Amino acid sequence: MAISTFMRKELKYMLSMDQYDRLLEEIHKHMNPDKFCVGGKDYGIYNLYYDTPDDYLIRTSLEKPYYKEKIRLRSYFSPADSNDKVFLEIKKKVGGIVTKRRVTLTLAESDAYMLYRKKPMDLSKYLQKQIFSELDVFMNTYQGIQPKQYISYQRSAFFGKDDPDFRLTFDRQITERRYDLSLSLPSYGAQIIAPNQRLMEVKIAGAMPIWLAQKMSELEIYKISFSKYGTAYQRFIKTQLFEQRRASIVKSSKIKQTTNPSKVYQKGNF
């Protein structure tokens, strides 16, 4: 099993297609495409976010606390087979600094752990044991953790020519659903950004390169606060409130109809 850990800042920006195309011209001078993005191609990322029954993790996250954390399962295949590799990740944000620790499993192994806490047999390495210890603490802290949100997107990624730790990503076709919560199913659902938009993330361990800051200033690209899971959850809540309001209006209308004096008289009950 492969282990991945890092600590960095993640800054987000929403770009129009014109901003995206013009920024790409500058990016190609200073960055190389990810090995999966050669020739202008992008690749799919498919995520399953876990939360408590009352959505505590995402509700807390939307309040923008100094410290927050989340757990998700990620695949680069869709639909994923039970033997395909997936990545179980704990992601934390402390004062704007993001840390992520993840362990590689098969989809079947991840289901066994999330449902029954059954760990893979190969836990001989120290980091493997350490990350699973963190996962155990997370699962014990937040009772009833279960799949709550599916999110997928197509991503283009670039790495700095002089600094491989500097990374830019562009996401499109961000798709969400709160049903059929499994990575073994294809990607489908509602879109949460427009087709002519790109969500850019600047992932840096230190300062932003001067050339990028200057180009973004020239193109009037400004930092935003945006969470894929948070946006999907807010859409869900708005839909629920709308349905409740509509049901209330319908109920109120029916009550008025049954208490209409003319209708009562016609029934012979006056």
N, C-alpha and C positions, 0 to 999 in steps of 0.2 A: 504494500500500500504506500502511495506517495503522500508526503506531508508538505503543506504549503503554509507559510506564515509571513506576515509583513506588517509594517506600520507606515502610514502615510496620510497626507491630506487628500481629500477628494472634493474638488470644486465643480459645480454644475452650471451649465449655460444652455439656454434654449435658442437654437439657430433657425433662421429661415433658410430656404434652399440657396438664395443668393449669397447670404453670409457663409454658408457651408462651402459652396463652390469656390468662393474667393479665398477663404481661409485655407482650403486644401492646397491651393497653388503655393502658399508659403510653407505649409507643413511638409510638402515633398522635398523642400530644400534642406530641412533640418532633421527629418525623421524618416524611419523606415517602416513599411507596413508590417504588421504581424504576419507570421509565416502562413496563417490561414487566410490572409487577405490579399494575397498576391493577385495582380491584375484587376484591382478594384473590387474584388469580391468581398462579401461580408459573411459572417457565420452566425448560426443560431445559438442562443442561450435560453435554457428552459429551467425555470425555478419553481420550487414549491416552498412557500413560507409557512412556518408553523407558529401557532399562537395559542393562548389559553382560550377556554370556551367563551369568555367575555371580551376577547380581543385586547387584553391588557397591554401586551407588548407594543402594538401599533398605536393604541390610544396614548400611551405614555410617550412614545417616540414623537408623535405629532405636537406634543407640548414643548418640544425642543429642550429637554433637560440637559444638564451638563454631562451626564453619563446615560448611555442607553445601549441596549444590546438586542440582537435578534438571532434567530437560527433559521437556516434554510437548506434545502437540498437542491443541488444544481446538476444539470446534465447538458451535454453538448450533442445529444442525440434526441430526435423526436419522431415517433414515439420511442421511448427507451425500453430495451429488453431487460429481463430479470438479471442477465449476466453482463449488461453494459456497465461501464464505470460511471459513477456519480460522485459528487463531492458534498459531504455534510460539513457545513460551515457554521462557525460562531463568529459573528461580526460585532465588534464593539466600537463605540465612538465616545471618546473622552476629551472634552474641551476642543472639539474640532479635529482631533487626531484619530484616524481610523486604524484599527488593528483587526486582522482576520486570521483565523487559524482553521484549517480544514483537513479532513482525512478522506482518503479515497476508498470507496467501497464499491461493491456491485449494488444494483438497485435492490436485489433480494436481501443483501446484507443490511442495507439501510432500513428497509422495512422491518427486518427482524429486530434491529436495535430500537427504532422509534416506537414500535408496537410492544415489544417484550423485553427491551433492554438486553437483548442477546448480542454479545460482541463477537467479532470475527475471531477465529482461532489464532491468527498471526498477530500477536501483540508483543513481540519480543523486543522491539525497539522502545527506547525511553520516551521519545516524542509521541509515539502512538499511545502509550499508556497515559501520558500526561494530557493529551487532548481528549481522550475518552474520559479521563477524570473530570475535566472541565465540562464535558457534555453531561456527565452524570450530575454534577452540581447544578447545571442549568436546568435539567429535567426535574430535579428535586425542588429547586427554588420555585419554578413555575408549574404548578400542578395542572394536570390535564392537557399538556401540550398535544396539539393535533394539527393536521393540515388545515389551513384556513384560506390560502390565496395562491392561485397559479398566475405566474407572470412570465412571458417570453418576449424576446425581441431579437432583431437582427443587428449585429454589431460589426463595425469597422474599427480596427485598432492600429495604433502607431507607437513606435518606441524611438526615443531619442538616439541619434547617431552617435553623439558623444556621451550621452548618459542613458544607458538602457533602463535605469530605474524610473526615468521620466516617461510617462505614458499618457496618450490621448485616446479616448474612445468616443465613437458616435453611434448612438442607438436610434433605430427607426422601427416602425411597426410594433410598438409596445402593446402587447395583448394581455388582457387580464380576464379571469373568471373566478368565481367563488363556488363553483360546482365542478363535478368530475375532477376531483383533486388528486391527480396521479400523473407522474411523469411517463407512465406507460401508455398514456393517451396522446393523440396528436395535439398540436397547437391550434386553438381556436378560442374565440371570445370577443370582447369589446376592445376597441382601440382607445388609448388614453392620450395620444398626441395626434396631431393632424398629419396627413400623408406628406405635406410639404415642410415638416419640421424635423429637426435632428436634435436629440439630447446629447450634448457634449459633456464629458467628464474629464477634468484635468487631474491626473493622479501623480502627485509629487511628494518626495520625501523632504525637499528643501524649498528654495525659492523658485518662483515661476521664471522661465527663461525670458530675457528682455525682448527677444524677437516676437514671442507669442503675445506678451503683454501689449507691445506696440501695435501689433496687427489687430488684436481684439479691440483696442481703443479706436483705431482707425475705422473698423467695421461696426462700431457701437454695439459690441457684444458684452453684455453685463451678467454678472453672477446672479443666480437665482437660488431659491430654496425649493428643491424638488425631490420627492421620494416616490419611486414607482409603487411600492406597496402602500404608502400613505395616500397617494392619489387614488389608487384603486379602492382603498377602504372608504375614503371620503365620497367617492361616487356611489358606493354601496349604501352608505348612510343616507345620502340625499335621495336615492331611489326608495329606500324604506320609508323615509319621511313623506315623500310624495304619495306613495301608495297608501299610507295611513291617513293622509289628509283627504285623498280621493275617496277612501272607504268611509271616512267620517261624513263627507259631503253627501254621498249616496245614502247613507243611513239617515242623515238629517232630512233629506228630500223625501224619503219613504215615510218618515214619521209625519211630516207636514201633509202628505197626501192622504194618509189614513185619518188625520184629524181635521180635514177640510169639511166645513159645515155642510156644503152642498152635497158632498159624497155621503156624509152621514145621513142626511135627509133622504137621499135616493135609496138608501138601504132600508129605510123604514124604521130607523132607530131614533128619530128626532122626537 
